[in-house]
Amino acid sequence: MADFWDNIAQEGCITAVKGPTRQLWEKTWSRGTTDLLAFHTPTRDPDEGRRASSGVRVWSGFWGLNFPPEFEWGYGGLGPMGILIRKDYVTVLKDTIAWANGGDSMDFDKGDPDDDEDEPVGEVENPFLTLETAQPTLPRIFILNGHMGVGKTMWLIYTLVLRLLAGLPTIFVDNSWFLYIFNQAGVFELKGDYASFEYPAKHGFKAAINEDYWCLVDSTNTLIGVPYFILSLNRFVVQAASPRADRTAWIRKAPSAHVVYYMKSWTLSELIAGREFQRPREIASEADLEAHCAKHVPVARIAYRDSRAAMVRSFNRSVQNAMGSFALGDIVSLIEKLRSMDVKDGDDCHDYLLISPTSGNRTHFNTDVPSRYIYHLIRKAHSASSYQGAARLYTSLTRFPQTSRTAGYILEEHFHRILAEGGEWRVKPLARSGEGLKSVIWSCSDDFNNTSGTTHHYLHVGHQSPPRPFVAISGSRFPQNTEYSELQIRGLVSYDAHFQLNDGHYYLSASDPPTFDGFTYTSATNTATLYQIAVPSMQPIRLQEIEQLQQLGVDEFHYIVVTPPGEARVPICKDVDRHFAERYQLIVKSWGTRPSGVV
């Protein structure tokens, strides 16, 4: 349909575009590569007090997409000067292309055991230049969802540039007044209004949009969903949308197969690197961003806006005020709103609750409290520091799978007391479900009632029936008359090499926070049973921690991940995993006023 674009003046509402958008086309169209893609070597903060702490990985270099001069698309000159190319951008695009080519969502990214999300992209590769992705795509729909400000628009522009470099025609729309068409003839603007975009495309225009086109739609306050005009083209559609039901309500009328896919939040290393592309006003320091991520939602827009010295105090106060006004019914109502994505423009809940993909499934999402700091504000708001108050909050959070992970913070606080009562708990063996060069993934399905036939085991703590060990895991229940005694809870200073272990339950009290939450020790067999509470911020156990316990006389290790109801999916470093003789999941369904009613 070259004649259509050559005679574009006859179309009236379609005009050729000049300026920065034309400059973008000239620098990219069918060139294969461009100087807009550049490797950046950042300048560290000269003031040591503004730098991140020694344990934070600060990249020595990373790839970015620089915008052409005066490029102000959708930001009024106030947006970033470029895009940090995140590893998740690469992953999302790979799965988008797979969906466009007829793939199954079951084959989407599940998390590589060796995938270090906190490292930069090694090289920028353009998947649109391969034969596999050059084939015509199906008229399907890919919806990229995720936390507000996580970078969905930036990913759309990154995708657009890679398509232009491969010479692939693309439509881009982010408002209800006009859209851009990029093709071999140049860049064109189709003007209209919201009403006209709700009607199908005219025959001449539709015929000119061949099957090579992708339609990229950035949903905003002025373009809530995907216009029917775009759907009528019967081409592959990619929508970037905030987690709000109104942004995706249009899919109920969509004629094509669709999938909703969730973008990951940012790592601290990514946020520090991304400062390179912020406008040269007051830029948050490394230390500012580190302090922000320790407390708040780790997404770019919020972090760059509110971690700066001029903003941090007012932002902290606004979050504290919001949390302080919550009653239990309020938090339950908010959780329900987020679960159903019934969020309005005026809601500020995205400042303190995080939307992120579930582990191993990019088409499902969690609503997490992003830090212990926010959890403590919620706890304080409705007296959840008491045992009974914690039980009520735990029940509320575990009602929905999207919010159950946050309940792990409550388990962290109360599990020592629960376990120290002694007794018998049902546990499920973890199965190896993935392996890489560095890590092993151990999993267990959400099947507490054992309908799948998985063998249950039982954790016995503090029983007084020789010759059985003080702590044991067996394949059967002990007799009903088995007596259990309360365990003594002791603190362990991990660097004290002269510490003497005795039968009992230990929590770790080191200046460097441990990655697991405690252990029970059985002197008869020199066995330590390690407990790791599943929380959104959970980190893999470190080999150093295992070696410290070995120095204290531990010969054998058992591992138990303690979770709210739901699937368990735990990455364990190989050098740590080889020390575990057994691995289990303990599900805490609920508890009331007595610890014996926990499991």
C-alpha positions in Angstrom: 0.0 0.0 0.0 2.9 2.4 -0.8 0.5 4.6 -2.9 -1.6 5.3 0.2 1.3 6.8 2.1 2.8 8.5 -1.0 -0.5 10.3 -1.5 -1.1 11.0 2.2 -2.2 14.6 1.6 -5.4 13.3 0.1 -6.4 11.7 3.4 -7.0 15.0 5.2 -6.7 13.9 8.8 -3.4 12.2 8.3 -0.3 14.3 8.1 3.5 13.7 7.9 5.3 14.5 11.2 8.4 16.6 11.6 10.4 17.6 14.7 11.8 15.2 17.4 9.5 12.3 16.5 10.6 12.5 12.8 14.2 12.6 14.2 13.6 9.4 16.1 12.4 7.7 12.9 15.5 9.0 10.9 17.9 7.7 13.6 16.3 4.3 13.7 14.2 3.1 10.7 15.6 -0.1 9.3 19.2 0.8 10.5 19.7 -2.3 12.7 21.5 -0.2 15.2 21.6 3.4 16.5 23.7 5.7 18.6 20.6 6.3 20.8 21.5 2.9 22.3 24.6 3.6 24.4 26.6 2.1 27.2 26.8 4.4 30.2 29.6 4.6 32.8 28.0 6.5 35.8 29.7 9.0 38.0 29.4 8.1 41.7 28.3 10.7 44.2 31.5 12.6 45.2 30.3 12.9 48.8 30.8 9.6 50.7 27.8 10.4 52.8 25.6 10.4 49.8 26.8 7.0 48.5 25.0 3.7 49.1 26.4 1.4 51.9 29.1 -1.1 51.1 26.7 -4.0 50.7 24.8 -2.4 47.8 25.8 -3.3 44.3 26.4 -0.2 42.3 27.0 -1.0 38.6 30.1 0.1 36.9 28.2 0.4 33.6 24.9 -0.3 31.9 22.9 0.1 28.7 20.4 2.8 28.1 18.3 4.3 25.3 18.9 8.0 25.0 16.0 10.2 23.7 16.7 12.6 20.8 17.1 16.3 21.8 13.8 18.0 22.7 12.1 14.7 22.8 9.1 15.5 25.1 6.7 12.7 24.2 4.0 12.6 26.9 6.1 14.4 29.5 5.9 18.1 28.7 9.7 18.3 29.0 9.7 17.1 32.5 10.2 13.4 31.9 13.5 11.4 31.8 16.1 12.0 29.2 16.3 8.3 28.4 15.6 4.8 29.5 17.6 2.4 31.6 17.3 -1.0 29.7 16.3 -3.3 32.6 16.6 -7.0 32.5 12.9 -7.3 33.0 12.3 -5.2 29.8 14.2 -7.8 27.9 12.1 -10.6 29.5 8.8 -8.9 28.9 9.6 -8.3 25.3 10.6 -11.9 24.8 7.3 -13.1 26.2 5.3 -10.5 24.2 6.9 -11.7 20.9 6.1 -15.3 21.9 2.5 -14.4 22.5 2.3 -12.5 19.1 3.6 -15.6 17.3 0.9 -17.9 18.8 2.7 -19.0 22.0 1.1 -20.2 25.2 1.1 -18.1 28.4 2.2 -21.3 30.2 5.6 -20.9 28.6 6.1 -17.3 29.9 9.0 -16.5 32.1 9.0 -18.4 35.4 12.2 -17.1 36.8 15.6 -18.7 35.9 17.2 -20.1 39.1 20.4 -18.4 38.0 18.8 -15.1 37.0 20.4 -12.3 39.0 17.9 -9.5 38.7 20.3 -7.2 40.4 22.8 -7.1 37.5 22.7 -5.0 34.3 21.9 -6.2 30.8 25.1 -7.5 29.2 24.4 -6.6 25.6 21.4 -5.0 23.8 20.1 -7.6 21.4 17.2 -6.8 19.1 14.8 -9.9 18.9 12.9 -8.3 16.0 16.0 -8.8 13.8 15.7 -12.6 14.0 13.8 -14.8 11.4 11.6 -16.2 14.1 10.1 -12.7 15.1 10.0 -11.4 11.5 7.1 -13.7 10.7 3.6 -12.2 10.5 1.9 -11.9 13.9 -1.5 -13.0 15.1 -4.3 -10.5 15.9 -3.9 -11.1 19.7 -3.7 -8.8 22.7 -0.9 -8.5 25.2 -1.7 -6.3 28.3 1.3 -5.2 30.3 0.2 -4.4 33.8 2.1 -3.5 36.9 2.5 -0.9 39.7 2.0 2.7 38.8 5.3 4.2 37.9 7.1 0.9 37.4 8.1 1.8 33.8 5.5 0.4 31.5 5.5 3.5 29.2 9.3 3.4 29.0 9.1 -0.3 28.0 6.7 0.6 25.2 9.1 3.2 23.9 12.0 0.7 24.1 9.9 -1.8 22.2 9.0 0.9 19.6 12.6 1.8 19.0 13.7 -1.9 18.5 10.8 -2.4 16.0 11.9 0.7 14.1 15.5 -0.5 14.0 14.2 -3.7 12.4 12.1 -1.8 9.9 8.8 -3.0 11.3 5.7 -0.7 11.0 4.1 0.3 14.3 1.2 2.4 15.5 1.7 4.3 18.8 -1.1 6.0 20.7 -1.2 7.5 24.2 -4.1 9.9 24.0 -7.5 10.3 22.6 -6.7 13.1 20.1 -4.1 11.6 17.7 -1.9 8.6 17.1 1.4 8.0 15.4 2.1 5.7 12.5 5.7 4.6 11.8 6.4 2.9 8.5 8.8 2.8 5.6 7.5 6.1 4.3 8.1 8.1 7.5 6.1 9.1 10.6 2.5 10.2 10.3 -0.1 11.6 12.6 -3.7 10.6 12.4 -5.8 13.2 14.1 -9.2 12.6 15.6 -10.9 12.7 19.0 -12.2 10.3 21.5 -15.5 9.9 19.7 -13.9 9.1 16.3 -11.5 6.6 17.9 -14.6 4.7 19.2 -15.6 4.0 15.6 -13.9 1.5 13.3 -11.1 2.5 10.9 -12.1 3.4 7.4 -11.5 0.8 4.7 -8.6 2.7 3.0 -6.7 3.1 6.2 -7.4 -0.4 7.4 -6.2 -1.8 4.1 -2.9 0.1 4.4 -2.2 -1.4 7.9 -0.8 -4.8 6.9 -0.2 -7.8 9.2 3.3 -6.7 10.0 2.0 -3.8 12.2 1.9 -3.8 15.9 -0.3 -1.4 17.8 1.3 0.0 21.0 -1.3 1.6 23.3 -0.2 3.5 26.5 -3.3 3.9 28.6 -3.4 7.2 30.4 -6.0 9.5 32.1 -7.0 10.7 28.6 -7.0 7.2 27.0 -8.5 4.8 29.5 -8.5 1.6 27.4 -7.8 0.5 23.8 -9.9 2.4 21.3 -12.2 0.4 19.1 -10.5 2.1 16.1 -7.4 0.1 17.0 -9.2 -3.1 17.6 -11.0 -2.8 14.2 -7.6 -3.0 12.5 -7.4 -6.7 13.6 -3.7 -6.5 14.4 -1.5 -7.4 17.3 -2.2 -5.0 20.2 0.1 -4.2 23.2 -1.4 -2.2 26.0 0.5 -0.7 28.9 -2.0 -0.3 31.7 -2.0 0.6 35.4 -3.6 -1.9 37.8 -7.1 -0.4 37.6 -10.1 -2.3 36.4 -11.3 0.6 34.1 -8.1 0.4 32.1 -8.8 -3.2 31.0 -12.6 -3.3 31.1 -12.6 -3.1 27.2 -11.2 -6.7 26.9 -14.7 -8.0 27.7 -15.6 -6.9 24.1 -12.3 -7.8 22.5 -12.6 -10.3 19.6 -9.1 -11.8 20.1 -7.3 -13.8 22.6 -5.7 -11.7 25.3 -3.3 -12.1 28.3 -2.5 -9.9 31.2 1.2 -9.9 32.2 2.8 -8.2 35.2 6.0 -6.2 35.3 8.5 -6.6 38.1 9.4 -3.8 40.5 12.9 -2.3 40.5 16.0 -3.3 42.4 18.0 -0.8 44.3 20.9 -1.2 41.8 18.5 -0.4 38.9 17.2 2.7 40.7 20.7 4.0 41.3 21.7 3.4 37.6 18.5 5.0 36.4 19.5 8.3 37.9 21.6 8.8 34.8 18.5 9.6 32.8 16.7 12.0 35.2 16.5 15.7 34.4 19.3 17.8 35.9 17.4 19.2 38.8 17.8 17.9 42.4 18.6 14.2 41.9 18.3 11.7 44.7 21.6 10.4 46.0 22.5 6.7 46.2 21.9 6.9 50.0 18.5 8.6 49.5 17.4 5.7 47.2 18.7 3.1 49.6 16.8 4.6 52.5 13.7 4.8 50.3 13.8 1.1 49.3 14.3 0.0 52.9 10.9 1.5 53.7 8.8 2.2 50.6 7.6 0.9 47.2 10.6 0.2 44.9 9.4 1.7 41.6 11.1 4.4 39.6 8.5 7.2 39.6 7.8 7.2 43.3 11.5 6.7 44.2 12.9 9.5 42.1 10.1 11.8 43.1 9.9 11.2 46.9 13.3 10.0 48.0 15.0 13.4 47.4 16.0 15.4 50.5 13.4 18.1 49.7 10.5 15.5 49.5 11.4 12.7 51.8 10.0 14.2 55.1 6.7 15.1 53.6 6.3 11.8 51.8 7.1 9.8 55.0 4.5 11.9 56.9 1.9 11.4 54.2 2.4 7.6 54.4 2.3 7.6 58.2 -0.9 9.7 58.3 -2.5 7.3 55.8 -1.5 4.3 57.8 -2.4 5.9 61.1 -6.0 6.4 60.1 -6.6 2.7 59.2 -8.9 0.5 61.2 -9.0 -3.2 60.6 -12.1 -2.8 58.4 -10.2 -0.1 56.4 -7.3 -2.4 55.6 -9.6 -5.2 54.6 -11.5 -2.9 52.4 -8.3 -1.6 50.8 -7.0 -5.1 50.2 -10.3 -6.0 48.5 -10.1 -2.9 46.3 -6.6 -3.7 45.2 -7.4 -7.4 44.7 -10.2 -6.4 42.3 -8.2 -3.4 41.0 -11.1 -1.1 41.9 -8.7 1.9 42.4 -9.6 5.5 41.6 -7.5 8.5 40.6 -7.5 10.0 44.1 -6.4 6.8 45.9 -2.9 6.9 47.3 -2.6 3.2 48.2 0.1 2.7 45.5 2.4 4.8 47.7 2.5 2.0 50.3 1.2 -1.2 48.8 3.1 -2.9 45.9 1.6 -4.7 42.9 4.0 -7.3 41.6 3.9 -10.7 39.7 3.7 -13.9 41.7 6.8 -16.0 41.8 6.9 -18.3 38.8 3.7 -16.9 37.1 3.8 -13.5 35.3 0.0 -13.6 34.6 -0.9 -13.4 38.3 -0.1 -10.7 40.8 0.5 -10.1 44.5 -0.5 -7.1 46.6 2.3 -6.8 49.0 3.3 -4.6 51.9 6.8 -3.6 50.5 8.7 -3.5 53.8 8.7 -4.2 57.5 8.4 -0.5 58.0 5.0 -0.3 56.3 3.9 -3.5 58.1 4.7 -2.0 61.5 2.7 1.1 60.6 -0.3 -1.1 59.7 0.2 -3.2 62.8 0.3 -0.1 65.0 -2.9 1.3 63.4 -5.1 -1.5 64.6 -3.3 -3.0 67.6 -2.0 -6.0 65.8 1.1 -6.1 68.1 -0.9 -8.2 70.5 -1.2 -11.9 69.8 -5.0 -11.7 69.3 -4.7 -8.6 67.1 -2.1 -10.3 65.0 -4.4 -13.3 64.5 -7.2 -11.0 63.3 -4.9 -9.2 60.8 -3.4 -12.5 59.6 -6.9 -13.9 58.9 -7.7 -10.8 56.9 -4.6 -11.0 54.8 -4.8 -14.7 54.1 -8.4 -14.5 52.7 -7.0 -13.7 49.2 -4.0 -15.2 47.4 -2.9 -11.8 46.2 -2.3 -10.6 49.8 -1.3 -13.7 51.6 2.5 -13.1 51.3 2.2 -10.0 53.4 0.9 -12.1 56.2 4.5 -13.5 56.4 5.5 -10.4 58.3 3.1 -11.4 61.1 4.6 -14.9 61.2 8.0 -13.4 61.5 7.0 -11.6 64.6 5.0 -14.4 66.3 6.4 -17.7 65.0 9.0 -18.0 67.7 6.2 -18.0 70.3 4.0 -20.3 68.3 6.8 -22.9 67.9 8.1 -22.6 71.4 4.8 -24.0 72.8 5.9 -27.3 71.4 3.6 -29.8 69.7 2.9 -31.5 66.4 2.6 -29.8 63.0 1.8 -31.1 59.6 4.5 -30.4 57.0 4.8 -31.2 53.3 8.0 -32.2 51.5 9.4 -29.8 49.0 10.1 -31.1 45.5 12.9 -30.0 43.2 11.3 -28.0 40.4 14.1 -26.2 38.8 17.9 -26.0 38.7 20.5 -23.6 37.3 24.2 -23.2 37.7 23.9 -21.3 41.0 20.5 -22.2 42.6 17.9 -24.9 43.0 14.2 -24.2 43.1 12.2 -26.2 45.6 8.4 -26.1 45.4 5.2 -27.4 46.9 1.7 -26.9 45.5 -1.2 -25.1 47.3 -2.8 -28.4 48.4 -3.1 -28.3 52.2 -5.8 -30.9 52.2 -3.6 -33.3 50.2 -6.0 -33.9 47.4 -3.1 -34.6 45.0 -1.8 -37.5 47.1 1.3 -35.8 48.3 2.7 -37.6 51.4 2.3 -35.6 54.6 5.0 -35.6 57.3 4.8 -34.3 60.8 7.1 -32.0 62.7 7.3 -32.8 66.4 8.8 -30.2 68.7 9.6 -30.6 72.4 8.3 -34.1 72.9 9.4 -36.0 76.0 9.3 -39.6 74.8 12.8 -41.2 74.6 14.4 -42.5 72.5 12.9 -40.1 70.0 15.0 -37.0 69.5 13.8 -33.7 71.0 12.8 -32.4 67.5 11.8 -34.9 64.8 10.1 -35.0 61.4 8.3 -38.3 60.8 6.0 -39.8 58.2 3.3 -40.5 60.8 1.7 -38.9 63.8 2.9 -39.7 67.3 0.5 -41.4 69.8 -2.2 -39.1 71.3 -0.7 -39.4 74.7 2.7 -38.0 73.6 3.8 -35.2 76.0 5.2 -32.0 74.6 7.1 -29.4 76.7 7.5 -25.7 76.0 10.9 -24.8 74.5 13.2 -22.3 75.9 13.8 -19.5 73.4 17.4 -18.3 73.3 19.2 -15.6 71.4 22.3 -16.5 69.4 25.0 -14.1 68.7 26.4 -15.6 65.5 29.9 -14.3 65.8 30.4 -15.8 69.3 32.5 -19.0 68.5 32.4 -20.1 72.2 28.6 -20.2 72.3 27.3 -23.6 73.6 24.2 -24.9 71.9 21.6 -26.8 74.0 18.2 -28.3 73.2 15.8 -25.5 72.4 14.7 -22.9 69.9 17.1 -20.1 68.9 16.6 -16.7 67.2 19.5 -14.9 65.6 20.5 -11.5 67.1 23.3 -10.3 64.8 24.0 -6.8 63.6 23.9 -8.2 60.0 20.3 -9.3 59.6 20.1 -13.1 59.1 18.4 -14.6 56.1 16.5 -17.2 58.2 14.4 -16.6 61.2 15.6 -19.2 63.8 16.2 -22.8 64.4 15.6 -25.6 66.8 18.5 -27.6 68.0 18.6 -31.3 69.0 21.7 -32.2 70.9 21.2 -36.0 70.6 21.9 -35.8 66.9 23.6 -32.4 66.6 20.8 -31.4 64.2 19.5 -27.9 63.5 16.1 -27.4 61.9 16.2 -24.0 60.2 13.0 -22.0 59.7 12.6 -19.4 57.0 9.5 -17.3 57.0 8.2 -16.5 53.5 7.9 -12.7 53.2 8.0 -10.5 50.1 11.6 -9.4 51.0 12.9 -12.9 51.7 16.5 -13.6 50.7 18.3 -16.9 50.1 20.2 -18.4 53.1 23.9 -17.6 52.9 26.6 -20.2 53.2 28.4 -18.2 55.8 25.4 -18.7 58.1 25.5 -22.5 57.7 29.3 -22.5 58.3 28.8 -20.5 61.5 26.4 -23.1 62.9 28.8 -25.9 61.9 31.5 -24.1 64.0 29.1 -24.4 66.9 28.8 -28.2 66.5 25.9 -28.7 64.1 26.4 -31.8 61.9 23.0 -32.0 60.1 20.6 -29.5 58.8 16.9 -29.6 58.0 15.1 -26.8 56.2 11.5 -25.6 56.7 9.9 -22.7 54.9 7.0 -21.3 56.9 4.2 -19.8 54.8 0.7 -18.6 54.8 -1.7 -20.7 52.7 -0.5 -20.9 49.1 2.2 -22.4 46.9 5.8 -22.4 48.1 8.6 -21.7 45.6 12.0 -21.2 47.2 15.3 -20.6 45.6 18.2 -22.1 47.5 21.9 -21.5 46.6 23.5 -24.8 45.6 26.4 -24.4 48.1 23.8 -24.1 50.8 21.3 -26.7 49.5 23.8 -29.5 49.7 23.9 -29.2 53.5 20.1 -29.8 53.8 19.2 -33.4 54.5 15.4 -32.7 54.3 13.3 -29.7 53.1 9.6 -29.0 54.0 6.8 -26.4 53.9 4.9 -25.6 57.0 1.6 -23.9 56.2 0.1 -21.6 58.9 -3.6 -21.5 58.0 -4.7 -19.3 61.0 -4.5 -19.1 64.7 -6.7 -17.9 67.5 -6.0 -17.1 71.1 -3.9 -20.3 71.7 -0.8 -21.3 69.7 -1.9 -24.9 69.6 -4.6 -23.9 67.1 -2.1 -22.7 64.5 -1.9 -25.4 62.0 
